[in-house]
Amino acid sequence: MPNQTKYRVLIVEDEPKIRRNIAQKIEKLDDSYQVVGYASNGEEGVSMIHELLPDVVFTDIKMPKMDGIQLIRSIKKEFPEILFVILSGYNDFEYAKLAMQIGVYDYLLKPLTVDALDEILQKLRRSLQMKTNKMNRELLSSKINGLSHNVQASIHTHNEFIVLLICLGNLAAPITPPHHISFFQELWSNICFDTMLSRTLKGEETWFVIDEKACNQKFLLISADNRRSEEVKLFVQEISASLSTHVKQLPVTIAYSNTIMKHSDILEKAQQLRILLDRELVIGQSLILHCVKNAGKTTPVLMDQAFRNRISTCIQSGEPNSLKQALFPFFDNWIQARYPQRLLEKTISHLLQLINLQTGKKPESDLYRLEYDIYAQIATNPDPHRLFHDIWGVIENLVTVPTSEEDMVKVIEQIMTYLQLNYAKDINLEHLALKFHLTSSTFSKLVKKYYGETPLKYIIKLRIAEAKRLICENPQQEVWKIAEIVGYPDQHYFSRIFKHTTGLSPSEFKETILRHS
């Protein structure tokens, strides 16, 4: 992100010739800096720091009235963000050690060489840019979230911004499962915005990525004082295409306005984009949503009274297939019509409540858990057809819940067969529960009841058993390869799990096998 302003430098030095020499060298070596003032002693330096508010202070140690160490101590508490560089003709380790103890950025000996000064200026610039970017990001984050802030940042009131709200995948569940958070954190970390935006930014345009409350959403703000609305549209299309190449397995939705706004108006625009995204995002579809005033539209009713009556009749018939035949045409219609996610979630919730009211199979707490599992599945499911197939499984469970011991044994046998065939895949509890038409809680209790351990522990048991078999058959095979085969892309994590389960690391287990072979 380019730097838009010069960094302000104050030089505190009692020798006028040395002051001028330092100033000339600084401005000649790096035009990122502007020397804004001079002081001939520590007391004058304190006064000028309060007046000029520099970013960097170069100060001598030995000066009349107040030396450099005293100057730094008196300023650090009030202005901890100012970076101090000590200048001294005394090659004394004690001075250097004392300077570092009070938070001096660096320590240089006089007479200053051009190389030494150039090196410190580059280091200072990197530190100052990082600090400035951090402060600007904090300021913009506070504005986007409507929070008060006490950050003094370098964003000028005349700067204008393009504001985009990016969503990877579908809208997140109200309560986000931890593995979803980890998944999206890794996904975001693999996106290099610097490279992606470098092709489209102009001149000194800067950009900031601001975290949103939902783990799969972020705001992207680009300073763009002279962008026309047509340019903004093309710019957003390029960003959407680039993001889609990074997250091929998920849709990408971007909500934006081609109105360029001052940073003081960012909160209002952010709220409009949040509402737009929440209202318009479609499951499994990559979209660019344009924020237009007075663009509201009538929300369709997906469950009218005729639909409710038909569902009730099918339930009362006691034939799950008739209910399935009634529902799937509606599901297909909802997908074809590209109804937004929030409308479908609301409709699915009402549908589950209607069915449960007819059957009385589930207490309210279990029904709530079922809805939570469905919302969690929707958040990362790019295929609405597969999603509605899983939702039908939940509905089928509501109308035909296994009650006998024999039925329960059949279900657990199906679960175990599936796990034994698929243990090496990326498995999560919500998906497994939906697959077998159960809540996550019921699924876990069922596995533990019949096998004495949680699903996760059972999967680990299967994976480690297979890993031991592979090591025994081929002790020369590399550990990372075995880890991948049994479902652990991270070799170090696999090694920890292996040792926790067997008491030996994979290498130690290999040695044991080789000794007895």
C-alpha positions in Angstrom: 0.0 0.0 0.0 1.7 3.2 -1.1 2.4 5.9 1.4 0.5 9.2 0.8 2.2 11.5 3.2 5.8 12.4 4.2 7.0 11.3 7.6 7.9 14.2 9.9 11.3 14.4 11.4 12.7 16.5 14.2 16.4 16.8 14.9 17.6 17.6 18.4 21.3 18.5 18.3 23.3 21.3 19.9 25.8 21.7 17.0 24.2 23.8 14.1 26.4 22.4 11.4 25.7 18.8 12.5 21.9 19.6 12.5 22.0 20.9 9.0 24.2 18.1 7.8 21.9 15.4 9.2 18.8 17.2 7.7 20.4 17.4 4.2 21.4 13.8 4.3 18.0 12.6 5.3 16.1 14.5 2.7 18.6 13.6 0.0 18.6 9.9 0.8 14.8 9.4 1.1 12.0 11.8 0.0 9.6 9.9 2.3 10.9 12.1 5.1 10.4 15.9 5.8 12.5 17.6 8.4 10.0 19.9 10.1 12.1 21.4 12.8 15.3 21.7 14.8 16.1 22.0 18.5 19.4 22.8 20.2 18.8 21.1 23.5 16.5 18.7 25.3 14.2 21.3 26.8 13.7 22.9 23.4 13.2 19.5 21.9 10.4 18.7 24.4 8.6 21.9 23.5 8.9 21.3 19.7 7.7 17.8 20.0 4.5 19.0 21.6 4.1 21.7 18.8 5.2 19.7 15.7 4.2 16.1 16.6 6.9 14.4 14.6 7.0 10.8 13.6 10.7 10.4 14.2 13.2 12.2 16.5 16.9 12.1 15.9 18.5 13.3 19.1 22.0 13.7 20.5 22.8 12.3 23.9 25.1 15.0 25.3 23.3 18.4 25.2 23.0 21.4 27.6 19.9 21.8 29.9 18.5 18.4 29.2 20.3 15.4 27.5 18.8 13.0 25.0 18.0 10.2 27.6 16.1 12.7 29.7 14.3 14.0 26.6 13.2 10.5 25.6 12.0 9.6 29.1 9.9 12.8 29.4 8.2 12.2 26.0 7.7 8.4 25.9 4.8 8.3 28.3 2.8 10.9 26.5 3.8 10.0 22.9 4.8 6.3 22.9 4.3 6.1 19.1 7.2 8.5 18.3 10.3 6.7 17.1 13.6 7.9 18.6 17.1 7.4 17.1 20.0 8.3 19.4 23.0 10.1 17.9 26.3 10.1 19.8 30.0 10.5 19.4 30.5 8.3 22.4 31.2 4.7 21.5 30.0 3.5 24.8 28.0 0.3 25.3 26.4 1.6 28.5 24.8 4.5 26.5 23.5 2.1 23.9 22.1 -0.3 26.5 20.4 2.5 28.5 18.9 3.8 25.2 17.4 0.5 24.3 16.0 0.0 27.8 13.9 3.2 27.5 12.6 2.2 24.1 14.9 3.9 21.6 14.4 2.6 18.0 18.1 2.6 17.1 21.5 4.0 18.1 23.9 5.6 15.6 27.4 7.0 16.1 28.7 10.3 14.8 29.9 11.2 12.4 27.1 9.6 10.5 28.0 7.6 7.3 25.6 7.7 4.4 25.3 3.9 4.4 24.4 3.7 8.1 21.9 6.6 7.8 20.3 5.1 4.7 19.9 1.7 6.4 18.2 3.2 9.4 15.9 5.3 7.2 14.7 2.3 5.4 14.1 0.4 8.6 12.2 3.4 10.0 10.1 3.7 6.9 9.0 0.1 7.0 8.1 0.5 10.7 6.2 3.7 10.1 4.3 2.3 7.1 3.3 -0.7 9.2 2.2 1.6 12.0 0.3 3.9 9.7 -1.5 1.1 7.9 -2.4 -0.4 11.3 -3.8 2.9 12.6 -5.7 3.5 9.4 -7.2 0.0 9.5 -8.2 0.5 13.1 -9.8 3.8 12.2 -11.8 2.4 9.3 -12.7 -0.7 11.3 -14.1 1.5 14.0 -16.1 3.5 11.5 -17.5 0.4 9.7 -18.6 -1.1 13.1 -20.0 2.2 14.5 -17.4 2.3 17.3 -15.8 5.4 18.8 -12.0 5.6 18.4 -9.1 7.6 19.6 -6.8 6.7 16.7 -4.9 9.5 15.0 -4.5 8.2 11.5 -3.2 9.6 8.2 -6.5 9.3 6.3 -7.4 12.8 5.2 -11.0 14.0 5.2 -10.9 14.6 1.4 -10.1 10.9 0.7 -12.9 9.0 -0.9 -13.4 5.2 -1.0 -14.9 2.4 -2.9 -16.5 0.0 -0.3 -17.1 -3.7 -1.1 -18.5 -6.4 1.2 -17.1 -9.8 0.1 -18.7 -13.1 1.2 -17.0 -16.5 0.5 -19.6 -19.2 0.3 -23.1 -18.7 1.6 -24.2 -16.7 4.6 -22.8 -18.0 7.9 -24.9 -19.8 10.5 -26.1 -17.7 13.5 -23.7 -19.7 15.7 -20.6 -20.6 13.7 -19.0 -24.0 14.3 -15.3 -23.8 15.2 -14.2 -25.9 12.2 -15.9 -23.4 9.9 -14.0 -20.6 11.5 -10.7 -22.4 10.9 -11.7 -23.3 7.4 -12.4 -19.7 6.4 -9.3 -18.3 8.3 -7.1 -20.6 6.1 -9.1 -19.6 3.0 -8.6 -15.9 3.6 -4.9 -16.4 4.4 -4.3 -17.9 1.0 -5.7 -14.8 -0.8 -3.0 -12.3 -1.6 -4.9 -9.0 -2.0 -1.7 -7.1 -2.7 -1.0 -9.2 -5.9 -4.7 -9.3 -6.8 -5.2 -5.5 -6.6 -1.8 -4.4 -8.0 -3.1 -4.8 -11.6 -6.1 -2.5 -11.0 -5.0 0.2 -8.6 -4.0 3.6 -9.9 -1.1 5.7 -8.6 -1.2 6.1 -4.9 -4.6 4.4 -4.3 -4.5 2.4 -1.1 -6.6 -0.5 0.1 -7.6 -2.0 3.5 -9.2 -5.4 4.3 -11.4 -5.1 7.4 -12.7 -8.1 9.3 -16.5 -8.5 9.4 -18.4 -10.2 12.2 -19.1 -13.3 10.1 -15.9 -15.3 9.6 -16.5 -15.7 5.8 -17.0 -12.0 5.1 -14.6 -9.1 4.9 -14.9 -5.4 3.8 -12.5 -4.2 1.1 -12.0 -0.4 1.1 -10.0 1.2 -1.8 -9.2 4.9 -1.8 -10.2 6.1 -5.2 -10.7 9.8 -5.5 -11.1 9.9 -9.2 -12.9 6.7 -10.1 -15.9 7.0 -12.4 -18.9 4.7 -11.7 -18.2 2.7 -14.9 -14.6 2.1 -13.7 -15.9 0.9 -10.3 -18.1 -1.7 -12.0 -15.3 -3.1 -14.0 -13.0 -3.0 -11.0 -15.5 -5.1 -8.9 -15.9 -7.6 -11.8 -12.1 -8.1 -11.9 -11.9 -8.6 -8.1 -14.8 -11.1 -8.3 -13.2 -13.1 -11.1 -9.8 -13.1 -9.3 -11.4 -14.3 -6.0 -13.3 -17.0 -7.7 -10.0 -18.5 -9.0 -8.7 -18.6 -5.4 -11.8 -20.3 -3.9 -13.0 -22.6 -6.7 -15.0 -24.8 -4.4 -17.2 -21.9 -3.1 -19.3 -19.1 -4.7 -18.2 -15.5 -4.2 -20.7 -12.7 -3.6 -19.7 -9.1 -3.6 -22.0 -6.3 -2.5 -21.0 -2.8 -3.5 -22.0 0.7 -4.4 -20.5 2.6 -7.3 -20.9 5.8 -5.3 -17.6 7.0 -4.1 -17.9 8.2 -0.5 -15.9 10.1 2.1 -14.6 8.0 5.0 -17.1 9.8 7.3 -20.0 8.2 5.4 -18.5 4.6 5.5 -20.7 3.4 8.4 -24.0 4.2 6.6 -22.7 2.5 3.4 -21.5 -0.5 5.3 -24.9 -1.0 6.9 -26.6 -0.8 3.4 -24.2 -3.4 2.0 -24.8 -5.7 5.0 -28.6 -5.5 4.4 -28.2 -6.0 0.7 -26.0 -9.1 1.2 -28.3 -10.6 3.8 -31.4 -10.0 1.6 -30.0 -11.0 -1.8 -27.4 -13.8 -1.5 -28.4 -17.0 -3.3 -27.1 -20.4 -2.1 -24.4 -21.7 -4.4 -24.4 -18.7 -6.7 -21.5 -16.2 -7.4 -23.1 -12.8 -7.5 -22.2 -9.1 -7.8 -24.9 -7.1 -5.9 -25.2 -3.4 -6.7 -26.5 -1.2 -3.9 -29.2 1.0 -5.5 -31.6 3.3 -3.6 -35.2 2.3 -3.5 -34.4 -1.1 -5.0 -36.6 -3.1 -2.6 -38.8 -5.8 -3.9 -41.8 -7.8 -2.6 -40.8 -11.0 -0.7 -42.5 -14.0 -2.2 -44.5 -16.4 0.1 -43.1 -19.9 -0.4 -45.5 -21.7 2.0 -49.1 -20.6 1.3 -52.1 -22.3 2.9 -52.5 -24.7 0.0 -48.9 -25.8 0.4 -49.4 -26.3 4.2 -52.6 -28.3 3.6 -50.9 -30.6 1.2 -48.0 -31.3 3.5 -50.4 -32.0 6.4 -52.4 -34.5 4.2 -49.2 -36.3 3.2 -48.0 -36.6 6.8 -51.4 -37.9 8.0 -51.3 -40.6 5.3 -48.2 -42.1 7.0 -46.4 -42.5 3.7 -43.0 -40.7 3.6 -42.8 -41.2 -0.2 -45.9 -39.2 -0.8 -44.5 -36.4 1.3 -41.2 -36.6 -0.7 -43.1 -36.5 -4.0 -45.0 -33.4 -2.8 -41.9 -31.6 -1.5 -39.3 -32.1 -4.2 -41.1 -30.2 -7.0 -41.2 -27.2 -4.6 -37.5 -27.6 -3.8 -36.6 -27.7 -7.5 -38.8 -24.6 -8.1 -37.1 -22.7 -5.2 -33.7 -23.5 -6.7 -34.7 -22.5 -10.3 -36.2 -19.3 -9.0 -32.9 -18.4 -7.2 -34.6 -17.4 -4.0 -32.3 -15.8 -1.5 -30.7 -17.9 1.3 -32.5 -16.1 4.2 -35.9 -16.7 2.6 -35.2 -20.4 2.2 -33.8 -20.7 5.7 -37.0 -19.1 7.1 -39.2 -21.4 4.9 -37.3 -24.5 5.9 -37.6 -23.6 9.6 -41.4 -23.2 9.2 -41.6 -26.4 7.3 -39.8 -28.4 10.0 -42.0 -26.8 12.7 -45.1 -27.7 10.6 -44.1 -31.3 10.2 -43.0 -31.6 13.9 -46.4 -30.1 14.9 -48.1 -32.9 13.0 -45.9 -35.7 14.2 -44.9 -34.5 17.7 -41.7 -36.6 17.4 -39.2 -34.0 18.6 -39.0 -31.8 21.7 -38.5 -28.1 21.0 -34.8 -28.3 22.0 -34.1 -31.1 19.6 -35.9 -29.3 16.8 -33.8 -26.2 17.5 -30.6 -28.3 17.2 -31.8 -29.8 13.9 -32.3 -26.2 12.5 -28.8 -25.3 13.8 -27.2 -28.3 12.0 -29.0 -27.4 8.8 -27.9 -23.7 9.0 -24.3 -24.9 9.6 -24.6 -27.2 6.5 -26.0 -24.4 4.4 -23.1 -22.0 5.2 -20.6 -24.1 3.2 -22.7 -26.1 0.9 -22.3 -24.8 -2.7 -24.8 -27.3 -4.2 -28.4 -26.5 -3.4 -29.7 -29.8 -4.9 -27.5 -31.8 -2.5 -28.5 -29.5 0.3 -32.2 -30.2 -0.2 -31.5 -33.9 -0.4 -29.9 -33.7 3.0 -32.8 -31.6 4.3 -35.2 -34.2 3.0 -33.2 -36.7 5.1 -34.0 -34.6 8.2 -37.7 -34.4 7.3 -37.8 -38.1 6.7 -36.4 -38.6 10.1 -39.1 -36.5 11.6 -41.9 -38.6 10.0 -40.2 -42.0 10.5 -38.1 -41.9 13.6 -36.7 -45.4 14.5 -38.1 -46.3 17.8 -37.3 -50.0 18.3 -34.0 -51.4 19.3 -33.8 -53.3 16.1 -34.2 -50.0 14.1 -31.5 -48.3 16.1 -29.1 -51.1 15.5 -29.7 -50.9 11.8 -28.9 -47.2 11.8 -25.7 -47.6 13.9 -24.6 -50.4 11.5 -25.1 -48.0 8.6 -23.1 -45.3 10.4 -20.2 -47.7 11.2 -20.1 -49.0 7.6 -19.9 -45.5 6.3 -17.1 -44.5 8.7 -15.1 -47.6 8.0 -15.2 -46.8 4.2 -14.7 -43.1 4.5 -12.6 -42.4 7.6 -9.7 -40.9 5.6 -12.0 -38.2 4.1 -12.6 -34.8 5.6 -15.5 -35.6 7.9 -17.5 -33.2 10.1 -20.2 -34.1 12.6 -22.9 -31.9 11.1 -22.7 -33.5 7.7 -22.6 -37.0 9.1 -25.7 -36.3 11.3 -27.6 -34.9 8.3 -26.6 -37.8 6.2 -28.2 -40.2 8.6 -31.1 -37.9 9.4 -30.1 -37.2 13.0 -29.2 -34.2 15.0 -25.5 -33.8 15.9 -26.4 -34.5 19.6 -28.4 -37.7 18.8 -25.7 -38.9 16.4 -23.0 -38.6 19.0 -25.0 -40.2 21.7 -25.9 -43.1 19.4 -22.3 -43.9 18.5 -21.2 -43.6 22.1 -24.0 -45.8 23.3 -23.2 -48.7 21.0 -19.4 -48.3 20.6 -18.4 -46.6 23.9 -16.7 -43.6 22.3 -17.5 -40.4 20.5 -17.5 -40.4 16.6 -14.3 -38.4 16.5 -12.5 -40.9 18.7 -13.8 -43.8 16.6 -12.6 -42.1 13.4 -9.1 -41.5 15.1 -9.1 -45.2 16.1 -9.8 -46.3 12.5 -7.1 -43.9 11.1 -4.4 -44.9 13.5 -5.2 -48.6 13.0 -4.7 -48.2 9.3 -1.5 -46.2 9.8 -0.1 -49.0 12.0 -1.0 -51.5 9.3 0.7 -49.4 6.6 3.9 -49.0 8.7 4.0 -52.7 9.4 3.7 -53.6 5.7 6.2 -51.0 4.5 8.4 -49.5 7.3 10.4 -47.5 4.8 7.4 -45.5 3.6 7.7 -41.8 4.6 5.5 -40.6 7.6 4.0 -37.7 5.7 2.7 -40.1 3.0 1.1 -42.4 5.5 -0.4 -39.3 7.3 -2.0 -38.2 4.0 -3.3 -41.7 3.2 -5.2 -42.0 6.5 -6.6 -38.4 6.4 -4.1 -36.1 8.1 -2.6 -33.5 5.7 -0.5 -32.1 8.6 2.3 -34.6 9.4 3.0 -33.0 12.8 -0.6 -33.2 13.9 -0.7 -36.8 12.8 2.5 -37.6 14.8 0.9 -36.0 17.9 -2.3 -38.0 17.5 -0.3 -41.2 16.8 1.8 -40.9 19.9 -1.2 -39.9 22.1 -3.0 -43.1 20.9 -0.2 -45.6 20.8 2.3 -44.2 23.3 5.0 -44.1 20.5 5.8 -41.6 17.7 5.5 -43.0 14.2 9.3 -43.1 14.0 9.5 -45.0 17.3 6.8 -47.4 16.1 8.8 -48.0 12.9 12.0 -48.8 14.9 10.0 -51.3 16.9 8.7 -53.0 13.8 12.2 -53.1 12.2 13.8 -54.6 15.4 11.3 -57.5 15.3 11.4 -58.1 11.6 
